């Protein structure tokens, strides 16, 4: 077997991992098709039409085929990645949505030339599919944007307690705001018991500012040009840091961004102890 055909759980790229990268682009197509089908049947109900809309079967059939492809891409994209509760919920909600869509296509096919209970059951399946799509999308949004994606935008939330706003206001104090994050999430792979990965040593200011195998990781005043920050927010799970852990909470990422933006100050003489 050639390297390009290795499974996604192996080290390095493969055709399977490349296939999986198209999941975010492909997953929206079955959602759109299923949404239009649900709208068509809702209008049929409002108009008291006992039969399916003429376009419903085609929409559901296309949604089913594209949902299967999107699910396979999603499984390939997640293969070999460290799983957590949100990823598992997103995975199984997506699989359930695809299974329901397949059953729904069979029901619509059997009932499209008739009226009565079969049509009602199939319509119920379409609306159930939309509910499952919403649940799957909910967990997908949390995977990409974090747990506070919804709560931070809630207009009646207590914004004085919003961690993103707290992190984004005032000057960052290295010892109070940044050092605890580095100690808990970064130091073990960059200076601690696990050695120095990528030749990037966080032990002292000098070694940190020197950078690693690919050069400086922190460019003071420019977080978007600092890989130390950009690797925390990248959507590519292969590159995202921490390498073998969950993404940092949004408030911690924002603190690091602000710290770099403010000059990445590091108190003289401060060093992490191994």
Backbone as JSON, one array per atom type, in Angstrom:
{
  "sequence": "XXXXXXXXXXXXXXXXXXXXXXXXXXXXXXXXXXXXXXXXXXXXXXXXXXXXXXXXXXXXXXXXXXXXXXXXXXXXXXXXXXXXXXXXXXXXXXXXXXXXXXXXXXXXXXXXXXXXXXXXXXXXXXXXXXXXXXXXXXXXXXXXXXXXXXXXXXXXXXXXXXXXXXXXXXXXXXXXXXXXXXXXXXXXXXXXXXXXXXXXXXXXXXXXXXXXXXXXXXXXXXXXXXXXXXXXXXXXXXXXXXXXXXXXXXXXXXXXXXXXXXXXXXXXXXXXXX",
  "N": [[0.85, -1.21, 0.0], [0.6, 2.19, -0.87], [2.02, 5.29, 0.49], [0.17, 7.38, 0.16], [-2.26, 6.18, 0.36], [-2.61, 5.44, 2.94], [-4.34, 4.9, 6.03], [-6.37, 7.36, 7.75], [-5.64, 7.45, 10.37], [-2.97, 7.09, 10.55], [0.41, 8.46, 10.69], [1.08, 11.59, 9.15], [0.03, 12.96, 5.89], [-2.7, 11.76, 3.81], [-4.74, 10.26, 1.23], [-7.19, 9.87, 2.37], [-7.28, 11.65, 4.58], [-7.12, 14.01, 3.12], [-9.52, 13.85, 1.68], [-11.27, 14.07, 3.84], [-10.96, 16.74, 4.57], [-12.76, 18.22, 3.11], [-15.13, 18.22, 4.39], [-16.35, 20.5, 5.87], [-17.12, 22.1, 3.69], [-18.81, 20.45, 2.2], [-20.89, 19.71, 3.89], [-22.9, 21.57, 4.09], [-24.52, 21.45, 1.88], [-26.41, 19.16, 1.88], [-27.89, 20.06, 4.06], [-29.09, 22.38, 3.07], [-30.69, 21.29, 1.0], [-32.4, 19.59, 2.44], [-33.62, 21.47, 4.06], [-35.05, 23.03, 2.19], [-36.82, 21.08, 1.26], [-38.29, 20.58, 3.6], [-39.49, 23.08, 3.88], [-41.09, 23.16, 1.55], [-42.92, 21.11, 2.12], [-44.06, 22.07, 4.44], [-45.44, 24.27, 3.43], [-47.22, 22.86, 1.85], [-48.78, 21.67, 3.82], [-49.9, 23.94, 5.01], [-51.44, 24.79, 2.89], [-53.19, 22.79, 2.84], [-52.75, 20.51, 1.27], [-52.94, 17.19, 0.4], [-50.99, 15.57, -0.76], [-47.47, 15.05, -1.6], [-45.24, 17.77, -2.42], [-44.19, 18.4, -5.76], [-41.43, 18.6, -6.03], [-40.3, 17.46, -3.81], [-39.37, 14.74, -3.48], [-37.1, 14.65, -5.15], [-35.49, 16.59, -3.92], [-35.11, 15.43, -1.37], [-33.82, 13.04, -2.1], [-31.42, 13.98, -3.25], [-30.43, 15.27, -0.97], [-30.01, 13.05, 0.66], [-27.97, 11.53, -0.65], [-25.87, 13.42, -0.67], [-25.65, 13.84, 2.06], [-24.68, 11.39, 2.99], [-22.14, 11.4, 1.78], [-21.05, 13.71, 3.02], [-21.04, 12.85, 5.67], [-19.21, 10.7, 5.59], [-16.94, 12.15, 4.9], [-16.72, 13.7, 7.21], [-16.19, 11.72, 9.16], [-13.74, 10.82, 8.21], [-12.25, 13.13, 8.52], [-12.15, 13.4, 11.26], [-10.9, 11.13, 12.11], [-8.4, 9.54, 14.01], [-8.02, 11.79, 15.53], [-7.93, 13.35, 18.76], [-10.61, 12.65, 20.8], [-13.55, 14.22, 22.25], [-16.33, 15.08, 24.42], [-17.97, 16.89, 23.0], [-17.18, 16.55, 20.32], [-17.89, 13.84, 19.98], [-20.67, 14.01, 20.34], [-21.34, 15.63, 18.16], [-20.51, 13.95, 16.09], [-22.17, 11.62, 16.34], [-24.71, 12.73, 16.21], [-24.67, 13.67, 13.61], [-24.42, 11.25, 12.19], [-26.85, 10.06, 12.93], [-28.62, 11.87, 11.75], [-28.08, 11.41, 9.03], [-28.88, 8.72, 8.76], [-31.62, 8.93, 9.36], [-32.35, 10.56, 7.22], [-31.93, 8.84, 5.05], [-33.87, 6.84, 5.58], [-36.09, 8.44, 5.42], [-36.07, 9.15, 2.71], [-36.77, 6.71, 1.53], [-39.35, 6.43, 2.58], [-40.65, 8.67, 1.5], [-40.45, 8.05, -1.19], [-42.12, 5.81, -1.36], [-44.53, 6.93, -0.69], [-45.08, 9.03, -2.41], [-46.88, 8.87, -4.51], [-49.29, 8.61, -3.39], [-51.86, 9.4, -0.91], [-52.65, 10.48, 2.45], [-51.97, 8.64, 5.53], [-49.36, 7.63, 5.12], [-48.07, 9.71, 3.81], [-48.14, 11.65, 5.81], [-46.52, 10.47, 7.78], [-44.08, 10.39, 6.45], [-43.66, 13.12, 6.07], [-43.36, 13.85, 8.72], [-40.93, 12.62, 9.18], [-39.25, 14.23, 7.62], [-39.37, 16.67, 9.0], [-38.3, 15.83, 11.44], [-35.75, 15.24, 10.58], [-34.8, 17.84, 10.09], [-34.71, 18.83, 12.7], [-32.7, 17.21, 13.78], [-30.6, 18.02, 12.15], [-30.27, 20.62, 13.1], [-29.42, 20.13, 15.73], [-27.01, 18.77, 15.23], [-25.6, 20.8, 13.88], [-25.43, 22.63, 15.96], [-23.59, 21.45, 17.79], [-21.44, 21.31, 16.07], [-20.89, 24.02, 15.73], [-20.02, 24.69, 18.31], [-17.7, 23.16, 18.4], [-16.04, 24.55, 16.62], [-16.08, 27.26, 17.47], [-16.1, 27.32, 20.25], [-17.32, 26.91, 23.69], [-18.53, 29.25, 24.6], [-19.67, 30.49, 22.47], [-22.4, 31.03, 21.88], [-23.39, 32.06, 24.36], [-21.81, 34.33, 24.87], [-22.8, 36.21, 23.13], [-25.36, 36.64, 23.87], [-27.91, 38.94, 24.35], [-28.96, 39.68, 26.83], [-27.18, 38.82, 28.64], [-24.89, 38.89, 31.41], [-22.59, 41.01, 30.81], [-20.47, 42.03, 32.16], [-19.29, 39.92, 33.3], [-18.38, 38.41, 31.3], [-15.94, 36.33, 30.05], [-14.44, 36.79, 27.71], [-14.65, 39.53, 27.31], [-13.53, 40.46, 29.64], [-10.91, 39.5, 29.37], [-10.2, 41.0, 27.21], [-9.88, 43.6, 28.05], [-7.95, 46.22, 29.46], [-4.51, 46.03, 30.65], [-2.44, 43.2, 30.13], [-1.19, 41.15, 32.66], [1.76, 39.49, 33.06], [2.59, 37.52, 34.99], [0.2, 37.04, 36.38], [-1.8, 36.62, 34.43], [-0.77, 35.31, 32.1], [1.41, 33.51, 32.59], [0.24, 31.36, 34.2], [-1.32, 30.05, 32.24], [0.58, 29.21, 30.36], [2.08, 27.51, 31.99], [0.22, 25.5, 32.63], [-0.74, 24.49, 30.18], [1.17, 24.56, 28.12], [3.89, 24.32, 28.88], [4.63, 21.69, 29.56], [5.25, 20.36, 27.2], [7.09, 21.99, 26.1], [9.53, 22.42, 27.48], [9.19, 21.13, 29.85], [8.6, 18.01, 31.54], [8.25, 16.42, 29.29], [10.16, 17.14, 27.54], [11.55, 19.24, 24.93], [9.61, 20.17, 22.53], [9.78, 20.62, 19.03], [11.96, 22.29, 19.31], [11.28, 24.51, 20.75], [11.49, 26.37, 23.48], [10.06, 27.21, 26.48], [11.09, 27.98, 28.88], [12.49, 30.33, 29.72], [12.51, 33.95, 29.17], [14.34, 34.62, 27.17], [14.79, 32.18, 25.75], [12.2, 31.7, 24.9], [11.59, 33.91, 23.23], [13.46, 33.45, 21.31], [12.45, 31.4, 19.81], [11.57, 28.46, 17.83], [12.18, 25.5, 15.9], [11.21, 26.45, 13.5], [11.74, 29.11, 13.56], [11.23, 32.43, 15.09], [8.5, 32.42, 17.34], [6.92, 34.25, 18.51], [5.98, 37.45, 17.75], [6.35, 40.45, 18.96], [3.72, 42.77, 19.48], [2.37, 41.99, 17.24], [0.15, 39.8, 16.97], [-1.13, 38.3, 14.92], [0.92, 37.58, 13.3], [2.33, 35.89, 14.81], [3.16, 32.7, 15.44], [2.77, 31.39, 17.82], [0.36, 32.33, 18.75], [-1.38, 32.07, 16.47], [-1.44, 29.33, 16.02], [-3.02, 28.49, 18.03], [-5.57, 29.14, 17.31], [-6.06, 28.14, 14.82], [-8.05, 26.34, 12.42], [-7.27, 23.96, 11.51], [-6.93, 20.87, 12.69], [-4.71, 19.26, 12.77], [-2.55, 20.93, 13.06], [-3.15, 22.57, 15.19], [-2.56, 23.87, 18.46], [-2.88, 23.19, 21.97], [-1.0, 20.25, 21.12], [-1.73, 17.6, 21.82], [-4.14, 17.8, 23.26], [-7.19, 19.36, 24.49], [-8.57, 22.27, 22.81], [-7.52, 25.54, 23.89], [-9.49, 27.46, 26.22], [-11.65, 30.11, 25.02], [-11.28, 32.56, 26.45], [-8.71, 32.36, 27.49], [-7.17, 32.19, 25.18], [-7.69, 34.71, 24.14], [-6.46, 36.29, 26.06], [-3.76, 35.67, 25.62], [-3.51, 36.65, 23.03], [-3.93, 39.4, 23.47], [-1.78, 39.9, 25.16], [0.47, 39.52, 23.48], [-0.13, 41.49, 21.6], [0.19, 43.72, 23.14], [2.88, 43.85, 23.43], [4.16, 41.63, 24.43], [5.35, 41.42, 27.03], [7.71, 40.31, 29.45], [8.6, 39.64, 32.66], [11.77, 40.64, 34.0], [14.14, 38.19, 34.87], [12.28, 36.24, 35.43], [11.58, 32.82, 35.35], [10.42, 29.59, 34.33], [10.19, 26.79, 36.42], [11.54, 23.58, 36.07]],
  "CA": [[0.0, 0.0, 0.0], [1.41, 3.4, -0.98], [1.79, 6.23, 1.59], [-1.01, 8.21, -0.06], [-3.48, 5.43, 0.65], [-2.64, 5.05, 4.35], [-5.53, 5.35, 6.75], [-6.25, 8.68, 8.36], [-5.1, 7.34, 11.72], [-1.52, 7.01, 10.48], [1.09, 9.73, 10.7], [1.27, 12.2, 7.85], [-1.15, 13.12, 5.04], [-3.14, 10.63, 2.99], [-5.92, 10.59, 0.44], [-8.34, 9.88, 3.26], [-7.3, 12.92, 5.3], [-7.45, 15.04, 2.13], [-10.96, 13.71, 1.46], [-11.97, 14.57, 5.03], [-10.88, 18.2, 4.68], [-13.87, 18.84, 2.39], [-16.36, 18.1, 5.19], [-17.04, 21.78, 6.11], [-17.72, 22.62, 2.45], [-19.85, 19.56, 1.69], [-21.97, 19.44, 4.84], [-23.98, 22.55, 3.98], [-25.4, 21.14, 0.75], [-27.59, 18.39, 2.31], [-28.7, 20.89, 4.96], [-29.9, 23.24, 2.23], [-31.69, 20.48, 0.3], [-33.39, 19.14, 3.43], [-34.36, 22.65, 4.49], [-36.02, 23.39, 1.14], [-37.86, 20.04, 1.26], [-39.14, 20.83, 4.76], [-40.28, 24.28, 3.58], [-42.1, 22.79, 0.57], [-43.97, 20.32, 2.77], [-44.77, 22.96, 5.37], [-46.39, 25.02, 2.61], [-48.27, 21.91, 1.46], [-49.67, 21.52, 4.98], [-50.64, 25.2, 5.14], [-52.42, 24.83, 1.8], [-54.03, 21.6, 3.01], [-52.54, 19.59, 0.16], [-52.71, 15.86, 0.97], [-49.88, 14.88, -1.42], [-46.19, 15.74, -1.57], [-44.88, 18.72, -3.46], [-43.55, 17.69, -6.87], [-39.97, 18.64, -5.92], [-39.85, 16.93, -2.52], [-38.58, 13.51, -3.58], [-35.78, 14.99, -5.71], [-34.73, 17.29, -2.88], [-34.73, 14.47, -0.33], [-32.86, 12.11, -2.68], [-30.13, 14.68, -3.33], [-29.98, 15.47, 0.41], [-29.54, 11.77, 1.19], [-26.67, 11.2, -1.25], [-24.86, 14.38, -0.21], [-25.47, 13.64, 3.5], [-23.79, 10.23, 3.14], [-20.79, 11.86, 1.45], [-20.59, 14.63, 4.06], [-20.77, 12.06, 6.87], [-17.95, 9.99, 5.37], [-15.87, 13.16, 4.99], [-16.59, 14.06, 8.62], [-15.52, 10.62, 9.85], [-12.34, 10.83, 7.78], [-11.62, 14.32, 9.07], [-11.99, 13.23, 12.71], [-10.16, 9.9, 12.4], [-7.08, 9.74, 14.58], [-7.98, 12.96, 16.39], [-8.34, 13.14, 20.14], [-12.05, 12.91, 20.89], [-14.12, 14.73, 23.49], [-17.79, 14.93, 24.45], [-18.59, 17.68, 21.93], [-16.92, 15.87, 19.05], [-18.71, 12.63, 19.94], [-22.07, 14.42, 20.14], [-21.45, 16.08, 16.76], [-20.36, 12.79, 15.22], [-23.34, 10.73, 16.38], [-25.87, 13.48, 15.72], [-24.54, 13.67, 12.16], [-24.75, 9.9, 11.7], [-28.29, 9.87, 13.1], [-29.28, 12.67, 10.72], [-27.93, 10.72, 7.75], [-29.72, 7.52, 8.78], [-33.01, 9.38, 9.25], [-32.54, 11.06, 5.86], [-32.06, 7.67, 4.18], [-35.19, 6.26, 5.83], [-37.06, 9.41, 4.92], [-36.12, 9.04, 1.25], [-37.55, 5.51, 1.23], [-40.76, 6.71, 2.9], [-41.17, 9.62, 0.5], [-40.56, 7.32, -2.45], [-43.3, 4.94, -1.29], [-45.78, 7.68, -0.47], [-45.22, 10.2, -3.28], [-47.99, 8.7, -5.45], [-50.52, 8.35, -2.61], [-52.22, 10.41, 0.07], [-53.04, 9.89, 3.72], [-51.08, 8.45, 6.66], [-47.98, 7.46, 4.67], [-47.54, 11.05, 3.54], [-47.96, 12.32, 7.1], [-45.35, 9.87, 8.44], [-42.89, 10.84, 5.72], [-43.47, 14.54, 6.39], [-42.81, 13.87, 10.07], [-39.51, 12.28, 9.05], [-38.55, 15.41, 7.09], [-39.23, 17.65, 10.08], [-37.36, 15.24, 12.39], [-34.43, 15.44, 9.99], [-34.39, 19.23, 10.32], [-34.36, 18.96, 14.12], [-31.39, 16.58, 13.95], [-29.63, 18.91, 11.51], [-30.03, 21.74, 14.02], [-28.61, 19.63, 16.85], [-25.67, 18.51, 14.7], [-24.98, 22.09, 13.63], [-25.14, 23.24, 17.26], [-22.34, 20.9, 18.29], [-20.4, 21.71, 15.13], [-20.53, 25.4, 16.05], [-19.23, 24.68, 19.55], [-16.37, 22.63, 18.06], [-15.25, 25.55, 15.93], [-16.01, 28.56, 18.14], [-16.0, 27.2, 21.69], [-18.55, 26.81, 24.47], [-19.13, 30.56, 24.86], [-20.07, 31.09, 21.19], [-23.76, 31.56, 22.01], [-23.6, 32.81, 25.59], [-21.13, 35.62, 24.83], [-23.57, 37.13, 22.3], [-26.72, 36.77, 24.4], [-28.04, 40.37, 24.67], [-29.33, 39.9, 28.23], [-26.17, 38.22, 29.51], [-24.14, 39.82, 32.25], [-21.34, 41.16, 30.08], [-19.36, 42.35, 33.04], [-18.68, 38.66, 33.69], [-17.99, 37.71, 30.08], [-14.49, 36.17, 30.08], [-13.81, 37.37, 26.54], [-14.56, 40.96, 27.51], [-12.57, 40.68, 30.72], [-9.58, 39.28, 28.81], [-9.91, 42.0, 26.2], [-9.83, 44.93, 28.6], [-6.84, 46.46, 30.36], [-3.2, 45.49, 30.32], [-2.2, 41.85, 30.6], [-0.11, 40.96, 33.62], [2.33, 38.2, 32.68], [2.57, 36.55, 36.08], [-1.17, 36.71, 36.8], [-2.67, 36.24, 33.32], [-0.17, 34.5, 31.04], [2.23, 32.41, 33.13], [-0.54, 30.17, 34.56], [-1.74, 29.36, 31.02], [1.75, 28.53, 29.82], [2.45, 26.45, 32.9], [-0.77, 24.43, 32.62], [-1.09, 23.95, 28.86], [2.23, 24.63, 27.12], [5.24, 24.06, 29.36], [4.96, 20.26, 29.63], [5.83, 19.92, 25.92], [8.08, 22.97, 25.66], [10.46, 22.74, 28.56], [8.9, 20.34, 31.04], [8.98, 16.59, 31.61], [8.2, 15.78, 27.97], [11.22, 17.65, 26.7], [11.33, 20.49, 24.2], [9.09, 19.83, 21.21], [10.01, 21.62, 18.01], [13.05, 23.16, 19.76], [10.68, 25.74, 21.29], [11.68, 26.26, 24.93], [9.37, 28.28, 27.19], [11.65, 28.11, 30.22], [12.83, 31.72, 30.03], [12.14, 34.92, 28.14], [15.31, 34.54, 26.07], [14.53, 30.99, 24.94], [10.88, 31.85, 24.3], [11.65, 34.87, 22.13], [14.31, 32.88, 20.28], [11.59, 30.59, 18.96], [11.88, 27.04, 17.69], [12.78, 25.0, 14.66], [10.74, 27.23, 12.35], [12.02, 30.52, 13.78], [10.51, 33.08, 16.18], [7.08, 32.08, 17.46], [6.23, 35.43, 19.03], [6.38, 38.74, 17.2], [5.68, 41.44, 19.81], [2.79, 43.75, 18.89], [1.73, 41.43, 16.05], [-0.32, 38.43, 17.23], [-1.49, 37.58, 13.7], [2.16, 37.08, 12.7], [2.97, 35.08, 15.84], [2.63, 31.33, 15.39], [2.36, 31.0, 19.17], [-1.08, 32.66, 18.82], [-2.17, 31.56, 15.33], [-1.61, 27.88, 16.14], [-4.08, 28.25, 19.02], [-6.88, 29.43, 16.73], [-6.23, 27.53, 13.51], [-9.1, 25.34, 12.3], [-6.63, 22.7, 11.13], [-6.68, 20.15, 13.92], [-3.38, 18.67, 12.71], [-1.57, 21.94, 13.46], [-3.59, 23.33, 16.36], [-1.95, 23.64, 19.76], [-1.95, 22.12, 22.33], [-1.01, 19.18, 20.13], [-2.45, 16.42, 22.29], [-5.08, 18.23, 24.28], [-8.32, 20.15, 24.01], [-8.23, 23.67, 22.53], [-7.6, 26.43, 25.04], [-10.74, 28.22, 26.29], [-11.55, 31.39, 24.31], [-10.78, 33.66, 27.27], [-7.26, 32.22, 27.61], [-6.61, 32.56, 23.87], [-7.78, 36.16, 24.03], [-5.42, 36.87, 26.92], [-2.48, 35.53, 24.92], [-3.52, 37.6, 21.91], [-3.75, 40.74, 24.01], [-0.42, 39.99, 25.7], [1.38, 39.73, 22.35], [-0.48, 42.78, 21.02], [0.7, 44.76, 24.03], [4.34, 43.84, 23.44], [4.67, 40.35, 24.97], [6.28, 41.71, 28.12], [8.08, 39.16, 30.3], [9.4, 40.24, 33.73], [13.18, 40.26, 34.08], [14.49, 37.19, 35.87], [11.25, 35.21, 35.62], [11.79, 31.59, 34.62], [9.66, 28.45, 34.78], [11.0, 25.74, 37.02], [11.25, 22.25, 35.52]],
  "C": [[0.88, 1.25, 0.0], [1.09, 4.36, 0.16], [0.53, 7.05, 1.41], [-2.3, 7.5, 0.3], [-3.55, 4.96, 2.1], [-3.88, 5.59, 5.01], [-5.26, 6.67, 7.44], [-5.67, 8.62, 9.76], [-3.59, 7.25, 11.71], [-0.93, 8.41, 10.5], [1.2, 10.27, 9.28], [-0.01, 12.24, 7.03], [-1.47, 11.85, 4.27], [-4.32, 11.09, 2.17], [-7.15, 10.68, 1.32], [-8.41, 11.18, 4.04], [-7.62, 14.07, 4.36], [-8.95, 15.05, 1.84], [-11.74, 14.31, 2.63], [-11.97, 16.07, 5.16], [-12.05, 18.91, 4.0], [-15.18, 18.78, 3.18], [-17.06, 19.44, 5.43], [-17.72, 22.33, 4.87], [-18.91, 21.78, 2.01], [-21.07, 19.48, 2.59], [-23.14, 20.41, 4.68], [-24.96, 22.23, 2.85], [-26.6, 20.29, 1.17], [-28.48, 19.18, 3.27], [-29.64, 21.77, 4.14], [-31.02, 22.46, 1.54], [-32.8, 20.04, 1.26], [-34.24, 20.3, 3.92], [-35.41, 23.07, 3.48], [-37.15, 22.37, 1.1], [-38.83, 20.25, 2.42], [-40.04, 22.05, 4.52], [-41.4, 23.95, 2.59], [-43.26, 22.04, 1.23], [-44.74, 21.13, 3.81], [-45.82, 23.78, 4.62], [-47.53, 24.13, 2.13], [-49.28, 21.74, 2.59], [-50.53, 22.77, 5.14], [-51.74, 25.28, 4.09], [-53.39, 23.65, 1.84], [-53.97, 20.66, 1.79], [-52.2, 18.22, 0.73], [-51.52, 15.12, 0.38], [-48.6, 15.7, -1.3], [-46.08, 16.78, -2.66], [-44.08, 17.97, -4.52], [-42.03, 17.62, -6.73], [-39.42, 17.91, -4.69], [-38.96, 15.71, -2.66], [-37.18, 13.81, -4.13], [-34.9, 15.67, -4.68], [-34.23, 16.32, -1.82], [-33.69, 13.48, -0.85], [-31.47, 12.74, -2.77], [-29.55, 14.91, -1.94], [-29.4, 14.19, 0.98], [-28.15, 11.43, 0.66], [-25.58, 12.13, -0.72], [-24.62, 14.25, 1.3], [-24.54, 12.46, 3.77], [-22.35, 10.64, 2.86], [-20.23, 12.77, 2.54], [-20.25, 13.89, 5.34], [-19.45, 11.31, 6.74], [-16.76, 10.95, 5.45], [-15.63, 13.55, 6.45], [-15.86, 12.99, 9.41], [-14.05, 10.57, 9.48], [-11.59, 12.0, 8.39], [-11.32, 14.17, 10.56], [-11.16, 12.01, 13.07], [-8.76, 10.21, 12.91], [-6.95, 10.95, 15.46], [-8.4, 12.59, 17.81], [-9.8, 13.56, 20.29], [-12.42, 13.52, 22.23], [-15.63, 14.64, 23.37], [-18.46, 15.68, 23.3], [-18.39, 17.03, 20.57], [-17.77, 14.62, 18.91], [-20.17, 12.97, 19.69], [-22.3, 14.86, 18.7], [-21.4, 14.89, 15.81], [-21.64, 11.96, 15.17], [-24.62, 11.43, 15.96], [-25.86, 13.52, 14.2], [-24.89, 12.32, 11.55], [-26.25, 9.65, 11.8], [-29.07, 10.65, 12.05], [-29.23, 11.98, 9.36], [-28.81, 9.49, 7.67], [-31.19, 7.91, 8.62], [-33.3, 9.88, 7.84], [-32.71, 9.91, 4.87], [-33.42, 7.0, 4.33], [-36.28, 7.14, 5.26], [-37.19, 9.33, 3.4], [-36.95, 7.83, 0.83], [-39.04, 5.75, 1.48], [-41.39, 7.64, 1.87], [-41.36, 8.92, -0.84], [-41.82, 6.45, -2.48], [-44.61, 5.73, -1.25], [-46.01, 8.81, -1.47], [-46.38, 10.08, -4.26], [-49.32, 8.47, -4.72], [-50.8, 9.54, -1.7], [-52.52, 9.7, 1.39], [-51.91, 9.72, 4.72], [-49.62, 8.31, 6.24], [-47.32, 8.8, 4.39], [-47.25, 11.77, 4.84], [-46.73, 11.78, 7.83], [-44.07, 10.36, 7.77], [-42.61, 12.31, 5.99], [-42.89, 14.69, 7.8], [-41.32, 13.55, 10.06], [-38.69, 13.45, 8.54], [-38.33, 16.43, 8.2], [-38.29, 17.14, 11.18], [-35.93, 15.42, 11.88], [-33.92, 16.86, 10.21], [-34.0, 19.47, 11.77], [-32.96, 18.38, 14.37], [-30.28, 17.41, 13.29], [-29.27, 20.07, 12.42], [-29.15, 21.32, 15.18], [-27.17, 19.4, 16.4], [-24.92, 19.82, 14.47], [-24.61, 22.81, 14.92], [-23.79, 22.76, 17.78], [-21.17, 21.23, 17.36], [-19.93, 23.13, 15.4], [-19.68, 25.49, 17.3], [-17.83, 24.17, 19.28], [-15.47, 23.71, 17.47], [-15.03, 26.8, 16.77], [-15.93, 28.5, 19.66], [-17.34, 27.26, 22.4], [-19.26, 28.15, 24.66], [-19.63, 31.23, 23.58], [-21.45, 31.73, 21.27], [-23.88, 32.5, 23.2], [-22.96, 34.19, 25.55], [-21.9, 36.66, 24.02], [-24.99, 37.34, 22.8], [-26.93, 38.19, 24.91], [-28.37, 40.66, 26.13], [-28.32, 39.29, 29.2], [-25.48, 39.31, 30.32], [-22.75, 40.0, 31.66], [-20.17, 41.54, 30.96], [-18.66, 41.1, 33.53], [-18.24, 37.84, 32.48], [-16.48, 37.57, 30.03], [-13.78, 36.77, 28.89], [-13.63, 38.88, 26.7], [-13.56, 41.3, 28.6], [-11.15, 40.57, 30.18], [-9.19, 40.4, 27.86], [-9.82, 43.41, 26.73], [-8.63, 45.06, 29.54], [-5.56, 45.77, 29.91], [-3.03, 44.1, 30.92], [-1.01, 41.84, 31.56], [0.47, 39.56, 33.4], [2.2, 37.17, 33.79], [1.15, 36.11, 36.44], [-2.0, 36.12, 35.65], [-2.08, 35.2, 32.37], [0.59, 33.29, 31.58], [1.41, 31.19, 33.54], [-1.02, 29.37, 33.35], [-0.58, 28.57, 30.44], [2.13, 27.33, 30.68], [1.52, 25.25, 32.77], [-0.9, 23.74, 31.26], [0.06, 23.86, 27.87], [3.57, 24.08, 27.59], [5.6, 22.58, 29.35], [5.58, 19.74, 28.35], [6.94, 20.86, 25.44], [8.95, 23.42, 26.82], [10.29, 21.88, 29.8], [9.37, 18.9, 30.93], [9.04, 15.93, 30.25], [9.26, 16.32, 27.02], [10.84, 18.93, 26.0], [10.91, 20.15, 22.77], [9.35, 20.98, 20.23], [11.09, 22.63, 18.34], [12.54, 24.5, 20.3], [10.64, 25.62, 22.81], [11.06, 27.47, 25.63], [9.95, 28.55, 28.57], [11.89, 29.56, 30.62], [12.39, 32.64, 28.91], [13.06, 34.79, 26.92], [15.02, 33.35, 25.16], [13.18, 31.07, 24.25], [10.91, 32.76, 23.08], [12.56, 34.38, 21.0], [13.49, 32.05, 19.3], [12.04, 29.16, 18.87], [12.49, 26.7, 16.36], [12.38, 25.82, 13.45], [10.97, 28.73, 12.52], [11.21, 31.1, 14.93], [9.03, 32.75, 16.17], [6.26, 33.26, 17.94], [6.84, 36.68, 18.41], [5.67, 39.81, 18.01], [4.91, 42.48, 19.01], [2.01, 43.19, 17.71], [1.27, 39.99, 16.28], [-0.63, 37.63, 15.97], [-0.26, 37.06, 12.95], [2.94, 36.22, 13.68], [2.36, 33.69, 15.83], [2.19, 30.83, 16.77], [0.87, 31.28, 19.38], [-1.86, 31.99, 17.7], [-2.38, 30.06, 15.41], [-2.62, 27.52, 17.23], [-5.46, 28.37, 18.4], [-7.1, 28.81, 15.35], [-7.33, 26.47, 13.53], [-8.55, 23.98, 11.88], [-6.23, 21.95, 12.39], [-5.31, 19.48, 13.94], [-2.33, 19.64, 13.26], [-1.89, 22.61, 14.79], [-2.86, 22.9, 17.63], [-2.99, 23.89, 20.85], [-2.11, 20.9, 21.42], [-1.86, 18.0, 20.56], [-3.38, 16.78, 23.44], [-6.22, 19.0, 23.67], [-7.88, 21.58, 23.71], [-8.33, 24.51, 23.81], [-8.96, 27.14, 25.04], [-10.58, 29.58, 25.61], [-10.98, 32.53, 25.14], [-9.26, 33.59, 27.42], [-6.57, 32.59, 26.29], [-6.61, 34.07, 23.7], [-6.73, 36.85, 24.9], [-4.06, 36.81, 26.25], [-2.41, 36.5, 23.75], [-3.25, 39.02, 22.39], [-2.33, 40.95, 24.54], [0.59, 40.25, 24.59], [1.14, 41.11, 21.74], [0.09, 43.93, 21.83], [2.22, 44.72, 24.18], [4.97, 42.59, 23.99], [5.7, 40.57, 26.07], [6.48, 40.49, 29.02], [8.99, 39.73, 31.39], [10.84, 39.73, 33.75], [13.38, 39.21, 35.18], [13.46, 36.1, 36.07], [11.55, 34.0, 34.75], [10.89, 30.51, 35.19], [10.61, 27.39, 35.34], [10.57, 24.38, 36.47], [10.9, 21.28, 36.64]]
}
